[in-house]
């Protein structure tokens, strides 16, 4: 199958096709094209032209399109879920759940009320009063990742369209087919032609897209090294940039935590989607007096997880996205096993009948200190977690923040006052209490610190990233 670009709602043949393999079998999935300069000029030009009218559409008109697209995604949930299994390797139930999540995200952005945004200032001066409003920035370049492709695209496209921006979306070549379902749903729901385009390609396509002067805002999800490249490319035109980058998220377990929930939450937190989640709970910090007990329970739970064919209903863990991830995981675990005082549980190669992709059991690396395990500071994007003890709150806070990243953290405790003391001190964008990975259930903004990026996705703040304030000053007299 050869993918095509979608330029303003119309399919367009591409050039320079490259073959992409699927995850479950490492077999040909599709051929993905690169966008030419002419493709990019046409998509951006259509978006700039469509912006003139779309920016003046009403709140109810935009919301109707988003809600209609959400309904259409739900109608195709099994079809798009099957495509996501091939693109990501995750098990079928989770893939279908991603389609449902993307629909929910569109519904949430449809509910963000911008009709009464802004404020009136009439008491600050005896001579002047004013109105502060927000308006859409213009054409948005949206560059997304492969790990949760449909939900990431829904976040970016949904927020941009709700704000009144037009957009050009460039998905990852590794997960470029299911995303077309989002564009199809939006256009079927009445999105005007030209408001959204989907262009394929790699880093060169992204850089070329960002070079267009009509592009005024950029939203990127990916690794921190690529995020720096995006910032550099966007700096020429002084474009606004929103970055959602990597993470090495810590979860802290106190002795009074609800242990059954701890074990289930942490295991799912670092193994969900084969560990390919930016907020994966890959650093587990356990209070020393319960350290041995919790490590033993985590190890037992990890060993009981089933790795297998993602197209069937039995396994919790599917295939790693590609062989390079598997090779990196194998190398890291082999090196960890050679370190003194470090214990590794799991991580074995798993043979899955009838499948030829890369399958690995999840792994726990237990160590006395983070310094003993280089992986404690490195994002791996595979189902591997490092487990380290701590003694008191001060040591814990220092350990959580001892990272280049600052995306998320989890706190597990029965003491609400302790939870409040600690969350107030952590420099991360999201904190979960006695649960993990529940952020998509409610429309809250999320973002990162340090190498995890900046800006917000989700909720009203996510929409406002695509808008800019404007102040209008009125003289009280002299009309």
C-alpha positions as CSV (number, residue, x, y, z in Angstrom):
1,X,0.0,0.0,0.0
2,X,1.2,3.5,-0.9
3,X,0.1,6.3,1.3
4,X,-0.9,9.6,-0.2
5,X,-0.8,13.1,1.2
6,X,-4.1,14.8,2.1
7,X,-3.8,18.5,0.9
8,X,-6.7,20.5,2.1
9,X,-9.0,17.5,2.0
10,X,-7.9,16.1,-1.4
11,X,-5.6,13.1,-1.8
12,X,-2.2,13.9,-3.5
13,X,0.3,11.4,-4.8
14,X,3.8,11.8,-3.3
15,X,7.3,11.0,-4.4
16,X,10.4,9.4,-2.9
17,X,8.5,6.6,-1.2
18,X,10.2,4.6,1.5
19,X,9.0,1.3,2.9
20,X,7.9,1.1,6.6
21,X,7.6,-2.3,8.4
22,X,4.8,-3.1,10.8
23,X,5.4,-3.9,14.5
24,X,3.8,-7.4,15.0
25,X,5.7,-9.1,12.2
26,X,8.4,-6.6,10.9
27,X,6.7,-7.1,7.5
28,X,5.9,-4.4,4.9
29,X,3.2,-2.1,6.2
30,X,3.1,0.7,3.6
31,X,5.2,3.0,1.5
32,X,5.2,6.5,2.8
33,X,6.0,9.5,0.6
34,X,8.1,12.6,1.3
35,X,6.4,15.9,0.8
36,X,8.0,18.1,-2.0
37,X,8.4,21.8,-1.7
38,X,5.4,22.1,-4.1
39,X,3.3,19.9,-1.8
40,X,4.3,22.0,1.2
41,X,3.6,25.3,-0.6
42,X,0.2,24.1,-1.7
43,X,-0.8,22.9,1.8
44,X,0.4,26.0,3.6
45,X,-1.1,28.2,0.9
46,X,-4.5,26.6,1.3
47,X,-4.3,26.8,5.0
48,X,-3.4,30.5,4.9
49,X,-6.3,31.2,2.5
50,X,-8.7,29.1,4.6
51,X,-7.6,31.0,7.8
52,X,-9.3,34.1,6.6
53,X,-12.7,32.6,7.0
54,X,-12.1,29.9,9.6
55,X,-10.8,32.4,12.1
56,X,-14.2,34.1,11.9
57,X,-16.2,30.9,12.4
58,X,-18.3,30.8,15.6
59,X,-17.6,28.8,18.6
60,X,-20.6,26.6,17.9
61,X,-19.5,26.0,14.3
62,X,-16.1,24.8,15.4
63,X,-17.5,22.7,18.2
64,X,-20.0,21.0,15.8
65,X,-17.2,19.9,13.5
66,X,-15.1,18.5,16.4
67,X,-18.1,16.6,17.9
68,X,-19.1,15.3,14.5
69,X,-15.5,14.0,13.9
70,X,-15.5,12.4,17.3
71,X,-18.7,10.5,16.4
72,X,-17.2,9.3,13.2
73,X,-14.0,8.1,14.9
74,X,-16.2,6.0,17.2
75,X,-18.0,4.5,14.2
76,X,-14.6,3.3,12.9
77,X,-13.1,2.3,16.2
78,X,-12.4,-1.3,15.3
79,X,-11.1,-0.5,11.8
80,X,-8.7,2.2,13.1
81,X,-7.8,0.1,16.1
82,X,-6.6,-2.7,13.8
83,X,-4.5,-0.2,11.9
84,X,-3.0,1.0,15.2
85,X,-2.0,-2.5,16.2
86,X,0.1,-2.8,13.0
87,X,1.6,0.7,13.5
88,X,2.4,0.5,17.2
89,X,2.4,-3.2,18.2
90,X,0.1,-2.6,21.1
91,X,-2.6,-5.1,21.9
92,X,-6.0,-4.8,20.3
93,X,-8.0,-3.6,23.3
94,X,-5.5,-0.8,23.9
95,X,-5.5,0.2,20.2
96,X,-9.3,0.5,20.1
97,X,-9.1,2.4,23.4
98,X,-6.8,4.9,21.7
99,X,-9.5,5.6,19.1
100,X,-12.0,6.1,21.9
101,X,-9.5,8.4,23.6
102,X,-9.0,10.5,20.4
103,X,-12.7,10.9,20.1
104,X,-13.0,12.0,23.8
105,X,-10.2,14.5,23.2
106,X,-12.1,16.1,20.3
107,X,-15.2,16.2,22.4
108,X,-13.3,17.9,25.2
109,X,-11.9,20.6,22.9
110,X,-15.4,21.1,21.6
111,X,-16.5,22.0,25.1
112,X,-13.8,24.6,25.7
113,X,-15.7,27.9,25.8
114,X,-14.0,30.7,24.0
115,X,-17.1,32.7,23.2
116,X,-16.7,34.9,26.2
117,X,-12.9,34.9,26.5
118,X,-11.1,38.1,27.4
119,X,-11.9,40.8,29.9
120,X,-13.0,44.4,30.2
121,X,-10.9,46.9,32.2
122,X,-12.8,50.1,33.1
123,X,-11.6,51.1,36.6
124,X,-7.9,51.5,36.0
125,X,-8.0,55.0,34.5
126,X,-10.4,58.0,34.4
127,X,-9.6,58.6,30.8
128,X,-9.4,55.2,29.1
129,X,-11.0,51.8,29.4
130,X,-10.1,48.7,27.4
131,X,-11.0,45.3,26.2
132,X,-8.5,42.4,26.1
133,X,-9.4,39.6,23.7
134,X,-7.6,36.5,22.3
135,X,-7.4,35.7,18.6
136,X,-6.0,32.7,16.6
137,X,-2.3,32.9,15.6
138,X,-2.7,31.6,12.0
139,X,-1.4,28.5,10.3
140,X,-0.2,25.9,12.7
141,X,2.5,23.3,11.9
142,X,1.7,20.1,13.9
143,X,4.4,17.5,14.1
144,X,3.6,14.3,15.9
145,X,5.1,11.0,17.2
146,X,4.5,7.3,16.5
147,X,3.8,5.9,20.0
148,X,0.2,7.2,20.5
149,X,-0.4,8.6,17.0
150,X,-4.1,9.1,16.9
151,X,-4.4,10.7,20.3
152,X,-1.4,12.9,19.8
153,X,-2.8,14.1,16.5
154,X,-6.3,14.7,18.1
155,X,-4.7,16.8,20.8
156,X,-2.9,19.0,18.4
157,X,-5.5,19.2,15.6
158,X,-8.4,19.6,18.1
159,X,-6.8,22.4,20.0
160,X,-5.7,24.3,16.9
161,X,-9.1,24.1,15.2
162,X,-10.9,25.0,18.4
163,X,-8.7,28.1,18.6
164,X,-9.6,29.1,15.0
165,X,-6.3,28.2,13.5
166,X,-5.8,26.2,10.3
167,X,-3.2,23.4,10.3
168,X,-0.8,21.2,8.5
169,X,-0.1,17.9,10.3
170,X,3.0,15.9,9.7
171,X,2.7,12.5,11.5
172,X,5.6,10.1,12.1
173,X,6.4,7.9,9.1
174,X,6.2,4.9,11.5
175,X,2.5,5.6,12.3
176,X,1.1,7.6,9.3
177,X,-2.0,5.7,8.2
178,X,-4.4,5.7,11.1
179,X,-3.9,9.5,11.5
180,X,-5.6,9.9,8.1
181,X,-8.8,8.6,9.8
182,X,-8.8,11.8,11.9
183,X,-8.6,14.1,8.8
184,X,-11.3,12.0,7.1
185,X,-13.6,12.3,10.1
186,X,-13.1,16.1,10.4
187,X,-13.9,16.7,6.7
188,X,-16.9,14.3,6.9
189,X,-18.1,16.4,9.8
190,X,-18.1,19.6,7.7
191,X,-14.6,21.0,8.1
192,X,-14.1,23.5,5.2
193,X,-11.6,22.5,2.6
194,X,-8.1,23.7,3.1
195,X,-8.4,24.1,6.9
196,X,-6.4,20.9,7.5
197,X,-3.7,19.0,5.5
198,X,-1.7,15.9,6.3
199,X,1.8,15.8,4.8
200,X,4.1,12.8,5.1
201,X,7.9,12.7,5.4
202,X,10.7,12.8,7.9
203,X,12.9,15.6,9.4
204,X,13.5,17.3,6.1
205,X,9.7,17.7,5.6
206,X,9.4,19.1,9.1
207,X,12.2,21.7,8.6
208,X,10.8,22.7,5.2
209,X,7.3,23.1,6.7
210,X,8.7,25.3,9.5
211,X,10.5,27.5,7.0
212,X,7.2,28.8,5.5
213,X,6.6,32.3,6.7
214,X,2.8,31.7,6.8
215,X,3.3,29.2,9.7
216,X,3.0,31.1,12.9
217,X,2.8,28.4,15.6
218,X,4.5,25.0,15.9
219,X,3.4,22.1,18.1
220,X,5.8,19.2,18.3
221,X,5.9,15.9,20.2
222,X,9.0,13.7,20.1
223,X,12.5,13.4,21.7
224,X,14.4,16.2,23.3
225,X,17.1,16.2,20.7
226,X,14.5,16.6,17.9
227,X,12.8,19.3,20.0
228,X,16.0,21.4,19.9
229,X,16.1,21.0,16.1
230,X,12.5,22.2,15.9
231,X,13.3,25.2,18.0
232,X,16.2,26.1,15.8
233,X,14.2,25.7,12.7
234,X,11.3,27.8,14.1
235,X,13.7,30.6,15.3
236,X,14.2,32.0,11.8
237,X,10.6,33.2,11.6
238,X,10.3,33.8,15.4
239,X,7.4,31.3,15.4
240,X,5.7,30.3,18.7
241,X,6.8,26.8,19.7
242,X,5.1,24.2,22.0
243,X,7.2,21.2,22.8
244,X,6.0,17.9,24.5
245,X,9.2,15.9,24.8
246,X,10.6,13.0,26.6
247,X,10.4,11.9,30.2
248,X,11.9,9.7,33.0
249,X,8.9,9.9,35.3
250,X,9.4,8.9,39.0
251,X,6.8,7.3,41.2
252,X,7.3,7.4,44.9
253,X,5.9,4.7,47.2
254,X,5.6,5.4,50.9
255,X,5.1,2.7,53.5
256,X,1.5,3.7,54.1
257,X,0.5,3.5,50.4
258,X,-2.4,1.2,49.3
259,X,-0.1,-1.6,48.1
260,X,-2.5,-3.5,45.9
261,X,-3.2,-0.3,43.9
262,X,0.5,0.5,43.9
263,X,1.5,-2.8,42.3
264,X,-1.2,-2.7,39.6
265,X,-0.7,1.0,38.9
266,X,3.1,0.9,38.6
267,X,3.2,-2.2,36.5
268,X,0.7,-0.8,34.1
269,X,2.5,2.6,34.4
270,X,5.8,1.3,32.8
271,X,4.5,-1.6,30.6
272,X,1.5,0.0,29.0
273,X,2.1,0.3,25.2
274,X,5.3,-1.7,25.6
275,X,6.7,1.2,27.6
276,X,6.5,3.6,24.7
277,X,4.8,6.4,26.6
278,X,6.5,9.7,27.4
279,X,5.1,9.7,31.0
280,X,5.9,6.0,31.6
281,X,6.6,5.2,35.3
282,X,10.2,4.1,34.6
283,X,11.7,5.3,37.9
284,X,10.2,3.7,40.9
285,X,11.3,5.1,44.3
286,X,10.3,3.0,47.4
287,X,10.5,3.9,51.0
288,X,13.3,1.7,52.4
289,X,11.3,-0.1,55.2
290,X,9.0,-1.6,52.6
291,X,11.5,-1.8,49.7
292,X,12.1,-5.5,49.7
293,X,8.3,-6.3,50.0
294,X,7.3,-4.0,47.2
295,X,10.1,-5.1,44.9
296,X,9.1,-8.7,45.5
297,X,5.5,-8.0,44.7
298,X,6.4,-5.9,41.6
299,X,8.7,-8.7,40.4
300,X,5.9,-11.3,40.8
301,X,3.4,-9.2,39.0
302,X,5.8,-8.4,36.1
303,X,6.5,-12.2,35.7
304,X,2.8,-12.9,35.4
305,X,2.3,-10.4,32.5
306,X,1.5,-12.2,29.2
307,X,3.5,-11.2,26.2
308,X,2.0,-12.3,22.9
309,X,0.1,-11.8,19.7
310,X,-1.3,-8.3,19.8
311,X,-4.2,-9.3,17.5
312,X,-5.6,-11.8,20.1
313,X,-7.4,-11.0,23.4
314,X,-5.0,-12.8,25.8
315,X,-1.8,-10.8,26.2
316,X,-1.2,-7.5,28.0
317,X,2.0,-6.8,26.2
318,X,2.4,-6.8,22.4
319,X,5.4,-6.1,20.1
320,X,8.1,-3.4,20.3
321,X,7.7,-1.0,17.4
322,X,10.9,-1.9,15.7
323,X,14.1,-4.0,16.0
324,X,16.3,-1.1,17.0
325,X,14.2,-0.7,20.2
326,X,14.6,-4.4,21.0
327,X,18.4,-4.2,20.4
328,X,18.8,-1.2,22.7
329,X,16.7,-2.9,25.4
330,X,18.8,-6.1,25.1
331,X,22.1,-4.1,25.4
332,X,21.0,-2.1,28.3
333,X,19.8,-5.1,30.3
334,X,22.9,-7.1,29.5
335,X,25.0,-4.2,30.8
336,X,22.9,-3.9,34.0
337,X,23.3,-7.5,34.8
338,X,27.1,-7.1,34.9
339,X,26.9,-4.3,37.6
340,X,27.6,-5.2,41.2
341,X,24.6,-4.8,43.5
342,X,22.1,-4.6,40.6
343,X,19.3,-7.2,40.1
344,X,17.5,-7.6,36.9
345,X,14.1,-9.4,36.7
346,X,12.6,-10.2,33.3
347,X,13.6,-8.7,29.9
348,X,13.8,-12.0,28.1
349,X,13.1,-12.4,24.4
350,X,9.7,-14.0,23.8
351,X,8.9,-16.2,20.9
352,X,5.3,-15.6,19.7
353,X,3.8,-18.3,17.5
354,X,3.1,-17.1,14.0
355,X,4.7,-13.6,14.6
356,X,8.1,-12.4,13.6
357,X,8.3,-9.0,15.2
358,X,10.3,-8.0,18.4
359,X,8.7,-9.3,21.6
360,X,10.3,-8.8,25.0
361,X,9.2,-9.5,28.6
362,X,9.1,-6.4,30.8
363,X,12.0,-5.9,33.1
364,X,12.7,-4.5,36.6
365,X,16.2,-3.3,37.5
366,X,16.6,-3.0,41.3
367,X,19.6,-1.0,42.6
368,X,20.7,0.7,45.8
369,X,21.5,4.0,44.2
370,X,20.5,5.7,40.9
371,X,24.2,6.3,40.2
372,X,24.6,2.5,39.9
373,X,22.2,2.4,36.9
374,X,22.8,4.8,34.0
375,X,19.3,3.9,32.8
376,X,17.9,5.9,35.8
377,X,18.5,9.0,33.8
378,X,17.8,7.8,30.2
379,X,14.5,7.4,28.4
380,X,14.4,4.0,26.8
381,X,10.8,3.8,25.4
382,X,10.6,0.1,26.2
383,X,9.0,-1.8,29.2
384,X,11.9,-1.4,31.7
385,X,11.8,0.3,35.1
386,X,14.5,1.1,37.6
387,X,13.6,0.5,41.3
388,X,15.6,2.5,44.0
389,X,15.0,2.9,47.8
390,X,14.7,6.2,49.7
391,X,14.5,7.1,53.4
392,X,12.7,10.5,53.9
393,X,10.8,13.2,52.1
394,X,13.8,15.4,51.4
395,X,15.7,12.6,49.9
396,X,12.7,11.7,47.8
397,X,12.2,15.2,46.4
398,X,15.9,15.4,45.5
399,X,15.7,12.1,43.7
400,X,12.6,12.9,41.7
401,X,14.1,16.2,40.5
402,X,17.5,14.6,39.8
403,X,16.7,14.3,36.1
404,X,17.1,16.2,33.0
405,X,13.3,15.6,32.5
406,X,10.3,17.0,34.3
407,X,7.2,15.6,32.6
408,X,5.3,13.7,35.3
409,X,5.5,12.0,38.7
410,X,3.4,9.8,40.9
411,X,2.9,9.8,44.7
412,X,1.5,6.8,46.5
413,X,0.7,7.5,50.2
414,X,-2.2,7.3,52.7
415,X,-1.3,10.7,54.1
416,X,-2.9,13.6,52.2
417,X,-0.9,16.3,54.0
418,X,2.4,14.5,53.0
419,X,1.1,14.4,49.4
420,X,0.5,18.1,49.4
421,X,3.9,18.9,50.9
422,X,5.6,16.9,48.2
423,X,3.6,17.8,45.1
424,X,4.2,21.5,46.0
425,X,8.0,20.9,45.8
426,X,8.3,18.9,42.6
427,X,9.3,20.6,39.4
428,X,7.2,18.4,37.0
429,X,4.2,19.2,34.8
430,X,1.8,16.5,36.1
431,X,1.4,14.7,39.4
432,X,-0.7,11.7,39.9
433,X,-1.9,10.7,43.4
434,X,-2.5,7.0,44.2
435,X,-3.1,6.3,40.5
436,X,-1.2,6.7,37.3
437,X,-2.0,7.6,33.7
438,X,-5.4,9.0,34.3
439,X,-4.9,12.4,32.7
440,X,-7.0,11.7,29.6
441,X,-10.1,11.2,31.7
442,X,-10.6,15.0,32.4
443,X,-9.7,18.1,30.4
444,X,-6.7,19.3,32.3
445,X,-3.6,20.9,30.8
446,X,-0.3,19.1,30.9
447,X,3.2,20.1,30.0
448,X,6.8,19.6,30.9
449,X,9.8,21.1,32.6
450,X,13.4,21.2,31.6
451,X,14.2,18.7,28.8
452,X,10.6,17.6,28.8
453,X,9.7,20.8,26.9
454,X,7.3,23.7,27.6
455,X,3.8,24.8,26.7
456,X,0.5,22.9,27.3
457,X,-1.7,20.3,25.8
458,X,-5.2,19.6,27.0
459,X,-8.0,21.8,28.4
460,X,-8.4,25.5,27.8
461,X,-4.7,26.2,28.1
462,X,-4.1,23.8,25.3
463,X,-6.4,25.8,23.1
464,X,-4.9,29.1,24.2
465,X,-1.4,27.9,23.0
466,X,-2.7,28.6,19.5
467,X,-4.0,32.1,20.4
468,X,-2.5,35.5,21.2
469,X,-3.9,38.4,23.2
470,X,-4.9,41.7,21.7
471,X,-5.7,44.8,23.7
472,X,-8.1,47.5,22.5
473,X,-7.9,50.9,24.2
474,X,-11.0,53.3,24.2
475,X,-11.0,56.9,25.3
476,X,-13.8,57.7,27.7
477,X,-14.4,61.0,26.0
478,X,-13.6,62.7,22.7
479,X,-15.5,60.5,20.3
